[in-house]
Amino acid sequence: MSALAIALDALFADPNVGRDAVYIADGGAPVLVRTVARRADAVTDFGDTRIWSETTRIDLRMAEVSAPRPGDRIEIEGDAFLIEGEPVRDRERLVWTVDLRPA
């Protein structure tokens, strides 16, 4: 296991950073996973206008979720979300970053 993988495992395990969640693939069984929230706001330029939007983005470890797909469900602390758009892998292929929308 690489030093980066060990550091990521510690980050996801940290109770101040990581959160328990339930991942449910479309038509699959629920799986308990750990997530790290990236609730950054997005600013999009549209001509001379800048549009601000609140986003919900999380990281999932590839060791726990091998192939998330749009439409898969994630439940975090009683809130349900659907994966929106294509998930993106990090360069080391250890983490998926997914955009969510309320279910």
C-alpha atoms as a printed R data frame, in Angstrom:
    type eleno elety resid chain resno       x      y       z
1   ATOM     1    CA   MET     A     1   0.000  0.000   0.000
2   ATOM     2    CA   SER     A     2   1.386  3.410  -0.958
3   ATOM     3    CA   ALA     A     3   1.905  6.271   1.488
4   ATOM     4    CA   LEU     A     4  -0.868  8.190  -0.279
5   ATOM     5    CA   ALA     A     5  -3.318  5.291   0.130
6   ATOM     6    CA   ILE     A     6  -2.485  5.094   3.848
7   ATOM     7    CA   ALA     A     7  -3.021  8.857   4.234
8   ATOM     8    CA   LEU     A     8  -6.350  8.688   2.401
9   ATOM     9    CA   ASP     A     9  -7.520  5.817   4.599
10  ATOM    10    CA   ALA     A    10  -6.675  7.904   7.684
11  ATOM    11    CA   LEU     A    11  -8.525 10.908   6.239
12  ATOM    12    CA   PHE     A    12 -11.665  8.889   5.485
13  ATOM    13    CA   ALA     A    13 -11.520  7.228   8.933
14  ATOM    14    CA   ASP     A    14 -11.187 10.547  10.804
15  ATOM    15    CA   PRO     A    15 -14.553 11.242  12.515
16  ATOM    16    CA   ASN     A    16 -14.078 14.998  11.956
17  ATOM    17    CA   VAL     A    17 -13.682 14.605   8.189
18  ATOM    18    CA   GLY     A    18 -15.247 11.331   7.022
19  ATOM    19    CA   ARG     A    19 -18.911 10.411   7.321
20  ATOM    20    CA   ASP     A    20 -20.706  7.091   7.195
21  ATOM    21    CA   ALA     A    21 -23.041  6.728   4.253
22  ATOM    22    CA   VAL     A    22 -25.051  4.073   2.490
23  ATOM    23    CA   TYR     A    23 -24.318  3.550  -1.208
24  ATOM    24    CA   ILE     A    24 -26.993  1.819  -3.274
25  ATOM    25    CA   ALA     A    25 -26.159  1.005  -6.880
26  ATOM    26    CA   ASP     A    26 -29.143  1.117  -9.223
27  ATOM    27    CA   GLY     A    27 -30.819 -2.249  -8.593
28  ATOM    28    CA   GLY     A    28 -28.160 -3.292  -6.062
29  ATOM    29    CA   ALA     A    29 -27.938 -3.936  -2.352
30  ATOM    30    CA   PRO     A    30 -27.056 -1.218   0.177
31  ATOM    31    CA   VAL     A    31 -23.364 -0.972   1.130
32  ATOM    32    CA   LEU     A    32 -21.951  0.961   4.098
33  ATOM    33    CA   VAL     A    33 -19.171  3.318   2.901
34  ATOM    34    CA   ARG     A    34 -17.190  6.305   4.160
35  ATOM    35    CA   THR     A    35 -17.385  9.662   2.399
36  ATOM    36    CA   VAL     A    36 -15.592 12.990   2.552
37  ATOM    37    CA   ALA     A    37 -17.766 16.002   1.753
38  ATOM    38    CA   ARG     A    38 -16.708 18.644  -0.751
39  ATOM    39    CA   ARG     A    39 -19.603 21.025  -0.511
40  ATOM    40    CA   ALA     A    40 -18.039 23.771  -2.559
41  ATOM    41    CA   ASP     A    41 -20.077 26.447  -4.276
42  ATOM    42    CA   ALA     A    42 -19.789 26.680  -8.033
43  ATOM    43    CA   VAL     A    43 -19.510 29.907  -9.995
44  ATOM    44    CA   THR     A    44 -20.323 29.656 -13.679
45  ATOM    45    CA   ASP     A    45 -19.720 32.396 -16.225
46  ATOM    46    CA   PHE     A    46 -22.546 32.961 -18.701
47  ATOM    47    CA   GLY     A    47 -21.670 35.850 -20.986
48  ATOM    48    CA   ASP     A    48 -21.186 38.879 -18.742
49  ATOM    49    CA   THR     A    49 -23.067 37.221 -15.910
50  ATOM    50    CA   ARG     A    50 -21.691 35.045 -13.125
51  ATOM    51    CA   ILE     A    51 -24.091 32.475 -11.709
52  ATOM    52    CA   TRP     A    52 -23.525 31.114  -8.196
53  ATOM    53    CA   SER     A    53 -24.935 27.722  -7.298
54  ATOM    54    CA   GLU     A    54 -24.655 25.556  -4.224
55  ATOM    55    CA   THR     A    55 -23.256 22.125  -4.978
56  ATOM    56    CA   THR     A    56 -23.014 18.851  -3.119
57  ATOM    57    CA   ARG     A    57 -19.922 16.914  -4.035
58  ATOM    58    CA   ILE     A    58 -18.347 14.007  -2.155
59  ATOM    59    CA   ASP     A    59 -15.376 11.679  -2.425
60  ATOM    60    CA   LEU     A    60 -15.748  7.895  -2.275
61  ATOM    61    CA   ARG     A    61 -12.906  5.401  -1.985
62  ATOM    62    CA   MET     A    62 -12.569  3.162  -5.018
63  ATOM    63    CA   ALA     A    63 -11.839  0.282  -2.627
64  ATOM    64    CA   GLU     A    64 -15.451  0.580  -1.405
65  ATOM    65    CA   VAL     A    65 -17.251  1.688  -4.588
66  ATOM    66    CA   SER     A    66 -15.690  0.295  -7.730
67  ATOM    67    CA   ALA     A    67 -17.935  1.867 -10.371
68  ATOM    68    CA   PRO     A    68 -20.459  4.516  -9.285
69  ATOM    69    CA   ARG     A    69 -22.923  5.527 -11.987
70  ATOM    70    CA   PRO     A    70 -25.358  8.393 -12.500
71  ATOM    71    CA   GLY     A    71 -28.622  7.540 -10.771
72  ATOM    72    CA   ASP     A    72 -27.014  5.510  -7.979
73  ATOM    73    CA   ARG     A    73 -28.271  6.529  -4.526
74  ATOM    74    CA   ILE     A    74 -26.280  7.740  -1.521
75  ATOM    75    CA   GLU     A    75 -27.784  8.312   1.912
76  ATOM    76    CA   ILE     A    76 -25.820 10.513   4.327
77  ATOM    77    CA   GLU     A    77 -27.109 11.206   7.831
78  ATOM    78    CA   GLY     A    78 -30.737 10.700   6.798
79  ATOM    79    CA   ASP     A    79 -30.515 12.738   3.582
80  ATOM    80    CA   ALA     A    80 -30.893 10.934   0.256
81  ATOM    81    CA   PHE     A    81 -29.032 11.939  -2.899
82  ATOM    82    CA   LEU     A    82 -28.621 10.658  -6.450
83  ATOM    83    CA   ILE     A    83 -25.334 10.732  -8.322
84  ATOM    84    CA   GLU     A    84 -25.567 13.286 -11.103
85  ATOM    85    CA   GLY     A    85 -23.194 13.303 -14.054
86  ATOM    86    CA   GLU     A    86 -20.175 11.102 -14.572
87  ATOM    87    CA   PRO     A    87 -17.997 10.341 -11.539
88  ATOM    88    CA   VAL     A    88 -14.353 11.439 -11.828
89  ATOM    89    CA   ARG     A    89 -11.362  9.415 -10.575
90  ATOM    90    CA   ASP     A    90  -8.272 10.956  -9.089
91  ATOM    91    CA   ARG     A    91  -4.910 10.508 -10.795
92  ATOM    92    CA   GLU     A    92  -3.834  7.673  -8.499
93  ATOM    93    CA   ARG     A    93  -7.180  5.901  -8.984
94  ATOM    94    CA   LEU     A    94  -7.932  5.757  -5.275
95  ATOM    95    CA   VAL     A    95 -10.899  8.145  -4.997
96  ATOM    96    CA   TRP     A    96 -14.060  8.912  -6.955
97  ATOM    97    CA   THR     A    97 -15.461 12.448  -6.824
98  ATOM    98    CA   VAL     A    98 -19.206 12.526  -7.497
99  ATOM    99    CA   ASP     A    99 -21.748 15.321  -7.800
100 ATOM   100    CA   LEU     A   100 -25.026 14.749  -5.971
101 ATOM   101    CA   ARG     A   101 -28.528 16.112  -6.176
102 ATOM   102    CA   PRO     A   102 -31.322 15.583  -3.669
103 ATOM   103    CA   ALA     A   103 -33.358 12.436  -4.342
